[in-house]
Amino acid sequence: MSGSARRFRAPSADLVVLLVLLVLFGMAFVQARAWPFRTALFPTGTAIFVVAIILLKLLLDARSAGRARAVLAAPPILPLPPTVGGDAASAALIEEEAATEAEAEDVFSTTSRSVWLRSLAWLGGFFVLVWAAGLLVAIPIFAFAYLVVESRERRLTAAIYAVVSWVVIYGLFDQLLRIQLPSSAVLGLAGQ
Amino acid sequence: MDILIGSLFAVLEPSTFGLMLVGIAIGFVVGILPGLGGAVTLALMLPFTYSMSPVTAFAFLLGMHSVTATTGDITSVLFGIPGEATTAATVFDGYPMTRRGEAGRALGAVLFSSLVGAVFGAFVLAISVPVIRPIVLAFGPPEFFMLTVLGLSFVISLARRNVLKGFIMAGLGFFLAMVGLDPQAGIPRYTFGQLYLWEGINLVPVVVGLFGMAEVLQLMMTKSSIASAEQRSVGRITGVMQGVRDTFTHWWLTLRCSAIGVAIGLIPGMGGAVSQFIAYAHAQQTSRHPEEFGKGSIEGVLAAGSVNNAKEGGALIPTLAFGIPAGTAMAILLSAFLVTGLVPGPDMLGKNLNVTYAMVWTIVIANVITVAVSFLFLQQLARITFVKGSLLVPFLLVLLALGAYTANNSFADILVMLVFGAIGVGAIRFNWPRAPLLLAMVLGDTTERYLFLSYSLFQWSWVTRPLVLLLAVVTLLGVFWPLIARLRAGRGQPGRGSAPSVRAARVG
């Protein structure tokens, strides 16, 4: 993907986030109006402050996107000198934007959609299993399945891992530290 | 001096020392495991102290409590999951160092700076008890309110280059702090009819989700070890002593952050969750390389390491001298006074001074032992970061689930953790700073409470109190210092005069 195309993608994500937050804080403001003064003071103040910052951010983003577009549209004749002036400012702006994007070049932005979906499915599956069956049941099942399917470990290794993790969690948390572990919601519902 | 030495021997008495070692062992494990808070463990262990003498009881309880932050740093550095809510700031730079294969150096630095912080806090406790009374009494709700404002001003530093995004995240954190029953009128705010939300959103699932879940998801996607492949090929962690040397190289920073820990620890209601961010932001603000913060800066690691252990000494001062607990853990410790038949206050500075000094020694000895044991097992601990990522995933998911669940023993906490996990992932993906959200969330309700208390007690006349004005000036200086420094730098470099304005336009 070309650098220019990537430059215009990030602000659009920010735009969505900003608009969602704008709606969220707008609703928070409206809800706070129904409360007595002291109860409403901080929520109202926070909402007004954040809405103002969001609007300012939207304005600055729109302006910098316009500048960046203008600079990119211009023919690349010579490198821009690092001196005072509008073009230099825009160049610095783009340079800084590119640097920021390079920093954000992390796993999340480079991973393919299929890996994203698979990882989220495993993550979601684990917590659904914990909710449905309880942690002590979920641990060995998840550990075995994840290691065999996703990590391509041998079945014996996965089985040992599953048993050891169950023993550690049960022995350390349940028996030794007497920590309450998440229990099965399904069994809980069935018992009612 | 006799009492000081006598109390040392009292702590080293075999039965007392043995129970202190048991406490240290429990604190060691509790600190490493995410979500298991030191305060909860104190509460669980309190019933065991009924038959103990005061010195033995505090050696056991304080020995346990004072090391949780030390070992909590280990989990933060190695896995990016805060072992304690008070070690979240260690993740910012400790974990990036681990990922680039510098786990040994990060652990060496964080453990040794923790030890320095703990000794500093204990030293301040020892020398300040007789003279602290007028200082603490000079602080009322207005001064505490201004301190929270000062703390909030550090959002600018924590936001780094994304100041506007930092403000928005801080606003979100402030808004989250408002969730729950309003302390003024008892009216539920933003609870949407959910009883769970009446007590507000617990900080632990938020911290675990915001920082821990994003790291586990990254590990699930890459399946590689936490440390880099090149480092894995070396097979052995190095740089531990480099980390220790870093503490000496940046000794002034370590002491400053320790002092911040003591000062914040003194203030009721502020606690370690606040002090770590303030110290971290201070370190970034005063660093010659602020751009390295968040990417594996050793200064960031040292700041976070020293502050969270120094705060214990500070927090004990109002607890001992006035019976005013500085936080939840100190409130539980206060009940230990009642259990052992002690009355906090002037007696702790006179009749029971030996118990006070025994506490000082307990903090020092417990931390020396913990750091020594940690150093012994450092190679083994850091080797975990070379294990294939997919093998760690089930183990880390269990830690995430337990870390969140143990906050209230409610599955709703796991849901909260998942929501904040999604926010954390989004924040990394789209370059939004996470720390300002946490700082504002921690300080939100304290700010509100102290403002209304100040108004109820003094109307608006509190704004003219000398300490309030002094703190206001310090806050303004902190806010505008980066701008002043930038302008001064701009004047020193001809031809770069436009740079500040360009950056100013891009602060978001």
Boltz contact constraints between the chains, C-beta under 6 A:
constraints:
  - contact:
      token1: [A, 13]
      token2: [B, 430]
      max_distance: 6.0
  - contact:
      token1: [A, 35]
      token2: [B, 187]
      max_distance: 6.0
  - contact:
      token1: [A, 36]
      token2: [B, 185]
      max_distance: 6.0
  - contact:
      token1: [A, 38]
      token2: [B, 184]
      max_distance: 6.0
  - contact:
      token1: [A, 39]
      token2: [B, 182]
      max_distance: 6.0
  - contact:
      token1: [A, 39]
      token2: [B, 185]
      max_distance: 6.0
  - contact:
      token1: [A, 39]
      token2: [B, 187]
      max_distance: 6.0
  - contact:
      token1: [A, 42]
      token2: [B, 178]
      max_distance: 6.0
  - contact:
      token1: [A, 42]
      token2: [B, 448]
      max_distance: 6.0
  - contact:
      token1: [A, 43]
      token2: [B, 178]
      max_distance: 6.0
  - contact:
      token1: [A, 46]
      token2: [B, 171]
      max_distance: 6.0
  - contact:
      token1: [A, 46]
      token2: [B, 174]
      max_distance: 6.0
  - contact:
      token1: [A, 46]
      token2: [B, 175]
      max_distance: 6.0
  - contact:
      token1: [A, 50]
      token2: [B, 168]
      max_distance: 6.0
  - contact:
      token1: [A, 50]
      token2: [B, 171]
      max_distance: 6.0
  - contact:
      token1: [A, 53]
      token2: [B, 164]
      max_distance: 6.0
  - contact:
      token1: [A, 53]
      token2: [B, 167]
      max_distance: 6.0
  - contact:
      token1: [A, 53]
      token2: [B, 168]
      max_distance: 6.0
  - contact:
      token1: [A, 57]
      token2: [B, 164]
      max_distance: 6.0
  - contact:
      token1: [A, 57]
      token2: [B, 508]
      max_distance: 6.0
  - contact:
      token1: [A, 60]
      token2: [B, 508]
      max_distance: 6.0
  - contact:
      token1: [A, 84]
      token2: [B, 497]
      max_distance: 6.0
  - contact:
      token1: [A, 84]
      token2: [B, 498]
      max_distance: 6.0
  - contact:
      token1: [A, 89]
      token2: [B, 502]
      max_distance: 6.0
  - contact:
      token1: [A, 92]
      token2: [B, 502]
      max_distance: 6.0
  - contact:
      token1: [A, 104]
      token2: [B, 431]
      max_distance: 6.0
  - contact:
      token1: [A, 106]
      token2: [B, 428]
      max_distance: 6.0
  - contact:
      token1: [A, 107]
      token2: [B, 218]
      max_distance: 6.0
  - contact:
      token1: [A, 107]
      token2: [B, 221]
      max_distance: 6.0
  - contact:
      token1: [A, 107]
      token2: [B, 222]
      max_distance: 6.0
  - contact:
      token1: [A, 108]
      token2: [B, 428]
      max_distance: 6.0
  - contact:
      token1: [A, 108]
      token2: [B, 429]
      max_distance: 6.0
  - contact:
      token1: [A, 109]
      token2: [B, 429]
      max_distance: 6.0
  - contact:
      token1: [A, 111]
      token2: [B, 221]
      max_distance: 6.0
  - contact:
      token1: [A, 115]
      token2: [B, 221]
      max_distance: 6.0
  - contact:
      token1: [A, 119]
      token2: [B, 220]
      max_distance: 6.0
  - contact:
      token1: [A, 119]
      token2: [B, 221]
      max_distance: 6.0
  - contact:
      token1: [A, 126]
      token2: [B, 397]
      max_distance: 6.0
  - contact:
      token1: [A, 130]
      token2: [B, 401]
      max_distance: 6.0
  - contact:
      token1: [A, 142]
      token2: [B, 394]
      max_distance: 6.0
  - contact:
      token1: [A, 143]
      token2: [B, 394]
      max_distance: 6.0
  - contact:
      token1: [A, 146]
      token2: [B, 394]
      max_distance: 6.0
  - contact:
      token1: [A, 151]
      token2: [B, 390]
      max_distance: 6.0
  - contact:
      token1: [A, 180]
      token2: [B, 409]
      max_distance: 6.0
  - contact:
      token1: [A, 182]
      token2: [B, 405]
      max_distance: 6.0
